[in-house]
Amino acid sequence: MEGLEQWKDQLEQLKSQLEPWKNQLEKCLHEAIEYLNQIPPVQLYAAIAVLLISTLLLLSIRLFKCAKSNTIILTGLSGSGKTVLFYQLRDGSVHQGTITSMEPNESTIMLNSDSNKRKSKPVHIVDIPGHSRLRPKLDEFLPRAAGIVFVVDSLEFLPNCRLASEYLYDILTKASVVKKKIPVLICCNKNDKVTAHTKEFIRKQMEKEIDKLRASRSAISAADISNDFTLGVPEEPFTFSQCRNKVTVAESSGLTGEVGQVEQFIWECVKP
């Protein structure tokens, strides 16, 4: 009983301490109601509308930022094996080897994380035809790209090195790629063949070729240059590490299904 009395006394003390705060709160609430009653209804409704619109805009901006793109673009010269790689990623098939595409191939696949097979994400894969006349199709998809896989034929690399480097140069200097820092994977395809060049060799040769392109194009008047950005560091040999967006190199074989490095790159681009 003595403990109960002490508890009641402490409760009464607390109540008396809170009483001034209660009175002050009631006073503030009363003043706020009086102030609101003085505001014309039109202004009050307008203020509420502005508050609601501002809140909705902030929420939509946050949702837009959180909505990460899931589109991956496959591109490169004709004959590099892009379309076979596309089908391999889509359903594990090869479709009788060499296929020439005249229109973009599109498909949505479910890609699993290597570290956790329970984690999967839908990925929109787009295979852009490699013919020079059809490359403008690339610009239609770049604004929503999360990553670019630039496919190179490891077997026939040397005869096509300059053309492939020019195409890659154009991609790496596009504003839609640089500003969004879209990661690029140089995919050295057909590495299952004995005579295929290694990814290290291909990387070094393309860096040298792009360095030459950079020098020759910088000599052209600004009015004739169609590229949005320049590459590399002035007075230094060009390397892919100098690009504003991340550029990596990997090997694959669409025919044998060796696409693990490509899938890992795609997952890194689209993972939540």
C-alpha positions in Angstrom: 0.0 0.0 0.0 2.8 2.4 0.8 4.3 1.8 -2.7 1.0 2.5 -4.3 0.7 5.8 -2.4 4.2 6.8 -3.5 3.3 6.0 -7.1 0.1 8.1 -6.8 2.1 11.0 -5.4 4.6 10.8 -8.3 1.7 10.7 -10.8 0.2 13.9 -9.2 3.5 15.7 -9.4 3.9 14.7 -13.0 0.4 15.9 -13.8 1.1 19.3 -12.1 4.3 19.6 -14.1 2.5 19.0 -17.4 -0.4 21.4 -16.6 1.5 24.5 -17.9 2.4 22.7 -21.1 -1.2 21.7 -21.6 -2.4 25.3 -21.1 0.2 26.6 -23.5 -0.8 24.0 -26.1 -4.4 24.9 -25.8 -3.5 28.6 -26.1 -1.5 28.0 -29.3 -4.2 25.9 -30.8 -6.8 28.5 -30.0 -4.7 31.2 -31.6 -4.1 29.1 -34.7 -7.8 28.5 -35.2 -8.5 32.2 -34.8 -5.8 33.0 -37.4 -7.2 30.5 -39.8 -10.7 31.9 -39.4 -9.4 35.3 -40.4 -8.0 33.9 -43.7 -10.4 34.2 -46.6 -11.6 30.8 -47.8 -10.2 31.2 -51.3 -6.7 31.9 -50.0 -6.9 29.0 -47.5 -8.0 26.6 -50.2 -5.3 27.9 -52.5 -2.6 27.3 -49.8 -3.9 23.8 -49.2 -3.8 23.1 -53.0 -0.2 24.4 -53.3 0.8 22.2 -50.4 -0.8 19.1 -51.9 0.7 19.7 -55.3 4.1 20.3 -53.9 3.9 17.0 -51.9 2.8 15.1 -55.0 5.6 16.6 -57.1 8.2 15.6 -54.5 6.8 12.1 -54.3 6.8 11.7 -58.1 10.4 13.0 -58.3 11.6 10.5 -55.7 9.7 7.7 -57.5 11.2 8.7 -60.8 14.7 8.6 -59.3 14.1 5.2 -57.8 12.8 3.7 -61.0 16.0 2.3 -62.5 16.1 1.5 -66.2 16.2 -2.2 -67.2 17.1 -1.8 -70.9 20.4 -3.3 -72.2 21.6 -2.6 -75.7 23.6 -5.1 -77.8 25.4 -3.4 -80.7 28.5 -3.7 -82.8 29.5 -4.4 -86.4 27.6 -6.8 -88.6 28.8 -10.3 -88.2 30.2 -9.9 -84.7 27.6 -12.3 -83.3 25.2 -9.9 -81.6 22.0 -11.7 -82.6 23.3 -15.1 -81.6 24.3 -13.6 -78.3 20.8 -12.1 -78.0 19.1 -15.5 -78.5 21.6 -17.1 -76.1 20.7 -14.6 -73.4 17.0 -14.9 -74.2 16.5 -18.6 -74.1 19.9 -20.4 -74.4 19.5 -21.2 -78.1 21.9 -20.5 -80.9 19.4 -20.4 -83.8 21.7 -22.2 -86.3 24.6 -19.8 -85.8 25.0 -16.8 -88.0 22.0 -14.6 -88.3 21.7 -11.2 -90.0 19.2 -8.7 -88.5 17.7 -5.9 -90.4 15.4 -4.7 -87.6 16.1 -4.5 -83.8 15.3 -7.7 -81.9 13.7 -7.1 -78.5 12.9 -9.4 -75.6 12.3 -9.3 -71.9 14.1 -11.9 -69.9 14.3 -12.8 -66.2 17.9 -12.5 -65.1 19.2 -14.1 -61.9 21.9 -12.9 -59.6 25.0 -15.2 -59.5 25.4 -14.7 -55.8 21.7 -15.3 -55.0 19.6 -17.3 -57.4 16.5 -16.2 -55.6 17.1 -12.7 -56.7 15.8 -12.1 -60.2 14.9 -9.0 -62.3 13.2 -8.5 -65.7 15.7 -7.2 -68.3 14.7 -5.7 -71.6 17.3 -6.7 -74.2 17.6 -4.9 -77.5 19.8 -6.2 -80.4 20.6 -3.2 -82.7 21.5 -4.2 -86.4 25.2 -3.6 -87.2 24.8 -2.3 -90.7 25.9 1.4 -90.9 22.6 2.5 -92.5 20.6 1.0 -89.6 22.8 2.3 -86.7 20.6 5.4 -86.2 18.2 3.0 -84.6 20.6 3.0 -81.6 19.7 6.6 -80.8 16.0 5.6 -80.3 17.0 3.3 -77.4 20.0 5.1 -75.8 17.8 7.5 -73.6 16.5 4.5 -71.6 19.6 2.3 -71.7 21.0 1.0 -68.4 24.0 -0.5 -70.1 25.6 -1.1 -73.6 27.2 -4.4 -74.7 29.5 -3.6 -77.7 30.1 -6.9 -79.4 33.4 -7.5 -81.3 34.3 -10.5 -83.5 37.5 -11.9 -81.8 38.3 -14.0 -84.9 38.0 -11.2 -87.6 39.1 -8.4 -85.3 42.2 -7.0 -87.1 40.5 -6.4 -90.5 37.6 -4.7 -88.7 39.5 -2.9 -85.9 39.3 0.6 -87.3 35.6 0.3 -88.2 34.7 -1.1 -84.8 36.8 1.5 -83.1 35.1 4.3 -85.0 31.7 3.0 -84.1 32.7 2.7 -80.4 34.2 6.2 -80.5 30.9 7.6 -81.7 29.0 5.8 -78.9 31.4 6.9 -76.2 31.1 10.6 -77.3 27.3 10.8 -77.4 25.8 13.1 -74.9 23.1 10.5 -74.0 25.8 8.1 -73.0 28.3 10.5 -71.3 25.8 12.5 -69.3 24.1 9.4 -67.9 27.4 7.6 -67.5 26.0 4.5 -69.1 28.4 1.6 -68.5 29.8 -0.1 -71.7 31.0 -3.6 -72.0 33.3 -4.5 -74.9 32.3 -8.1 -75.5 35.0 -10.1 -77.3 32.8 -12.7 -78.9 33.7 -16.1 -80.4 36.5 -16.7 -78.0 35.8 -20.5 -78.2 38.0 -20.6 -81.4 41.7 -21.3 -81.1 42.6 -18.4 -83.4 40.5 -15.8 -81.5 42.3 -12.8 -80.2 42.4 -12.2 -76.4 40.4 -9.5 -74.7 43.7 -7.8 -73.6 45.0 -7.6 -77.2 41.6 -6.3 -78.5 41.5 -3.7 -75.7 45.0 -2.3 -76.4 44.4 -2.2 -80.2 41.1 -0.4 -79.9 42.7 2.1 -77.5 45.4 2.8 -80.0 42.9 3.2 -82.8 40.7 5.5 -80.8 43.8 7.6 -79.9 44.4 8.0 -83.6 40.8 8.9 -84.2 40.9 11.4 -81.4 43.9 13.2 -82.9 42.5 13.2 -86.5 39.1 14.5 -85.4 40.4 17.2 -83.2 42.1 18.7 -86.3 38.7 19.1 -88.0 36.9 22.4 -87.5 34.3 22.4 -84.8 31.5 22.8 -87.3 32.3 19.5 -88.9 32.5 17.4 -85.7 29.2 15.6 -85.0 30.4 14.1 -81.6 29.0 15.7 -78.5 32.1 15.1 -76.2 35.8 14.5 -76.7 37.6 11.5 -75.2 40.6 11.1 -73.0 43.1 13.4 -71.4 44.9 16.0 -73.7 48.5 15.1 -74.4 48.2 11.6 -73.0 47.7 8.3 -74.8 44.0 7.3 -74.7 42.9 4.5 -72.4 39.3 3.4 -71.6 39.9 4.2 -68.0 39.8 7.9 -69.0 36.2 7.7 -70.1 33.6 9.4 -68.0 31.5 6.3 -68.0 32.8 2.9 -67.0 34.2 0.8 -69.9 35.1 -2.9 -69.2 36.2 -5.8 -71.4 35.0 -9.4 -71.3 35.0 -12.5 -73.4 32.0 -14.6 -74.6 30.9 -17.3 -77.1 27.3 -17.1 -78.2 27.5 -20.5 -80.0 28.8 -22.4 -76.9 26.7 -20.5 -74.4 29.7 -18.9 -72.6 27.9 -15.7 -71.6 28.5 -15.6 -67.9 30.6 -12.4 -68.0 27.9 -10.7 -70.1 25.2 -11.7 -67.7 27.2 -10.4 -64.8 27.7 -7.1 -66.5 23.9 -6.9 -67.2 23.0 -7.7 -63.6 25.4 -5.0 -62.3 23.6 -2.5 -64.6 20.0 -3.3 -63.6 20.3 -4.7 -60.1 18.0 -2.9 -57.5 
